[in-house]
Structure formats: structure tokens, C-alpha cells
Amino acid sequence: MIDPKDRETAVVVGVITKNVTIKKAKTHLDELARLADTAGAEVIEYIIQKRDRFNSTSLLGSGKLLEVAEYVKTHDVDLVIFDEDLTGSQVKKIESIVPCKVIDRSGLILDIFARNAQTAESKRQVEVAQLEYILPRLTRAWTHLCRQVGGIGTRGPGETQLEVDRRLIRKRITELKKRLKKSASIKQRQHDRRHTSFHAALVGYTNVGKSSLMNLLTHSQIKTEDRLFVTLDATTRKLNLGLHSNAVLSDTVGFIRKLPHKLIESFKSTLGVVSESSIILHIIDIHEQDFADQMEVTAKVLSELDTSDIPRITIFNKIDLIERERLAMMKSKFPDALFISVHKKHGIETLNKRIEKFYSNHVKKHISASAKPATKGW
């Protein structure tokens, strides 16, 4: 937890284009503010501009950018966070007018991931994503790397310092990816050895209650907080489905709108527990007004992980926080879904029975497969 006196003050900035309503833009900035809070910043103002399209040089129009600069000066703001991704030249342009640090949504998410990474593998995954994010954004203001890696042979003939730095970053990315590939290979061999076991994976938008449900189903005490991206590394525990059950449950990193693609790529080995699972438990926070958008984000990431053939259970959590009329409407709209409250422990028995049904089918399938005689080749 960050000491309140060490928290930076921040302004979040969004642009409303033709396909975005004011309400949706406000929702997006609310989420950005929560991300900022997780990273250790206190958001003191929202600034929104309505435009037909983004300004290619600074995202905002020149007048609105001056307004941001004036607010920053007047209120001694430490940080301006844009909800859209910025190019290196856009950051340079904005910082020439706005007298404070400027970052975008992806940079903020990467910072949070870097703070929360615990294992060597997740730290490597985050570093790869950060370096790939930095590479196209290098400018002359970059603090070069030769001081860190230094020595003879780091500068090629005729190369500028910026070119050297780019080359060093690419080299570091290659080294990290080799290590991650080796880790993935070990994980795959481990998976192959236990391919007959039943493996359930919890997925969903960040902060919907996956870790809390994991604790309830597996009688564990995994860390839970009302903050985004507390869980980065896949956590696996035994799932109690009977006396001799061979079942496990994995909790995974939460998804979020505009999750940097490079981050998804880097975390594919961690998210491999999803693509290799026997069943996917998709958790949704029914209390969130934009839960439909969150469902869409999760579905998009799952499609990138090639999970279309894996059966799923759709689970709406936090039903204790909504009215009965809305719950009845949701049950009518999603007749195959389960509706639970982890906090109140409502619907957990029904969920267990649904998982046990899939487990039973899984066991029968593998018994049938092992009973088939091996075919002889000629």
C-alpha cells in the first residue's frame, strides 16, 4: 500500500468521438481513475473534449490542451493520464505545453503490472511488454542504456545513441522471450503428464470476484483486494469434487478494456491454463452498469487464446447488490447462466453441482478413451 503523502495528484483526459456517448466516456474515465488509484495516484479532475476525430499531433485540440496546461499549473498536478494510447511524438508535443509528466492508459496498466508481478516469470512477461511498448516511443529525451550495460562493443560504427539503445532493447527482448519460451515448454510437458486431470479456469474482467470465488471453492486464503490486477500469476489449487477427485481450479489475471496487445502476447504462457483447461468459468460482476461491455472484452481475449472448443459456465456474481426485479430480468435474458453471491455464499452449491456434472462427463470420456484397444500399424 502506498503512503498517502507519497501519492501523486493526477488529471485523467478523454476524448468523445462520434461512436462514444458522454455517459460511456465518463464510465471509461472512472475506470481510468481506478487504475490510477491502484498505481498510487489521486485523481482530482476529469477533462473531456468532444471531437469528430483525434488530433493527430496531440489528441486534443490546441485550445483544450492549453486548458489542461493551465489546470496543471494552477493545481500543481503531478501527472496527466490520457485514456487513449499516445505515440512518442504526441507525448513530446503534449509535454512541451503541459508542465508535468504525461502517460497513456497502456503505460499506466503496464506500471501496475510491474508493481504486482511477484514471480520471475511474470516479471519477465511484464518487462517484455514494457520494452515493446517503449521501443516505438523512444525519442531524443530517452535516458540511454549504455550506462546500464556499457562497455566495449556496445556502440557500432556510425550509430547514433538512439540506435544503440534500440538495438540493446531488441537484444533484451530476445533474451527474455527465449527464457519465457523455455518456461512455456516446461509447463507444456507438465500439462502433458497430467492431461487426464480435470482443470477448471476462472476468467473475467478485473475485480469481479474471481479470487474470492477461488477461495470459497477450494477453501484457500488467496490474497484479495478491492483493487485492479491484484492477481497476475495463475494460481492453482485442488478443487474438492469428491473423495478421489483429480480436479484443480486456476485463478487468472483479470481482463480489462484496451488491455495492451503486447501484454496479452507476453502473458500467453500464464494464460495457457485457460486454453488448456477442461472448462472455463466466466465470472461477471452483475452490479456493474457496463457489464455487457466487460463480457465482450473477456470474450475477445478468450478468442485470441483460441478457446472456442472449451465448454463454459457463465456466472453472474454480486447478486446481493442488485434489485429483485433486475435479477429476474437477467435470469430471463441469460437462462443458462448461474447467479451467485460470493460474499453471501448464495448459489455456490448449485455452481458446485454444475462443475461436478462436467467433471463426471470428463472422467467418463477418459475411461472410454483408455478402454479402446490400440490400433496396430502395418
Secondary structure, DSSP 8 states (H G I E B T S, - for coil): ---GGG-EEEEEEEEE-TT--HHHHHHHHHHHHHHHHHHTEEEEEEEEEE-SS-BTTTBS-HHHHHHHHHHHHHHT--EEEESS---HHHHHHHHTTSSSEEEEHHHHHHHHHHHH--SHHHHHHHHHHHHHHHGGG--TT---SHHHH-STTSS-TT--HHHHHHHHHHHHHHHHHHHHHHHHHHHHHHHHHTTTSEEEEEEEBTTSSHHHHHHHHHT------SSTT---S-EEEE---STT--EEEEE---B-TT--HHHHHHTTTTTHHHHT-SEEEEEEETTSTTHHHHHHHHHHHHHHTT-TTS-EEEEEE-GGGS-HHHHHHHHHH-TTSEE-BTTTTBSHHHHHHHHHHHHHHHHHHHHHHHHS------
